[in-house]
Amino acid sequence: MEIGFYKDQFVDINENVVPIQERGHQFGDGVYEVIRVYNGKPFLLNEHLDRLVKSAEAIYLELPYPPERIYEIISEGLEKSGLTEAEIYMQITRGIAPRAHLFPTTPSVMSMTIKNARVVDKKKRIDGVTVTLMEDERWKNCYIKSLNLLPNVIAKQKAATNGHEEAIFIRDGFITEGSSSNIFIVKNGTLITTPATNFILHGITRAAVIKLASKCNIPFEERKFDREFLNEADEAFITSTSAEILPISKIDDISLSPNRPITNLLYNEYCGLYK
Ligand code: PDD
């Protein structure tokens, strides 16, 4: 059963619980995390909670509970839900207070949903997905997993309207990341991804892939690359908690080779991490 959690208690997933003066609702004033549960076990949970702590610190937000308590709430929620293949979304906001920009003195609030995991279509895994390039119109602190996702939402919608799976952002002529994913390419046997600066989210899947590349002795570089370099890639893929490792078949009008030895190797290794 899919369930929710709001302000210290578990609730029905469809219950109306967010008050009108909640700052997450009024300002997007908060941070979030997405965690995949495989076989009843939250995958890379420490890494996600570490990033949650960092995101909260970056916006001067105090967590309502210490990470140990968050672990307990997650375990309790998973048990209550009975779900074993799940997706946990958790948001921490600056709480409930009369609307004013200045930080309130009221405590922050955590909300969470535990739902069935969305599983990527087998066909997409095999055929790959198409992406479209778009100007990165976001702010400069994309390393913070902020609730403010308006540019990401608009980009994803424009991509979908034009039949693409994902929008890939370009800032100052260089590829940054997807609207909800990181991007990797393979060129002449070397795996390449955008450096983990403030212009991208430091993806947990991205970090896992980098570790796997090292384990598999795949040469790896973190460096900036532009549209032309992406178009000439031997392989390219996106990564995220929900998509895992998803091959790119086409970038706007440019088709990539369906031969993807390194992407396939990394995907098999990635699945091995939780199986
Ligand atoms: N999105 N970049 C952006 C902008 C993202 O929103 C995400 C994740 C990633 C990949 O991060 P990770 O590997 O830690 O999931 C990169 C999640 C899945 C979401 O918002 O639903």
Boltz pocket constraint, residues with backbone or C-beta under 6 A from the ligand:
constraints:
  - pocket:
      binder: B
      contacts: [[A, 34], [A, 142], [A, 152], [A, 177], [A, 178], [A, 179], [A, 180], [A, 181], [A, 182], [A, 200], [A, 201], [A, 202], [A, 203], [A, 204], [A, 205], [A, 206], [A, 239], [A, 240], [A, 241], [A, 242]]
      max_distance: 6.0
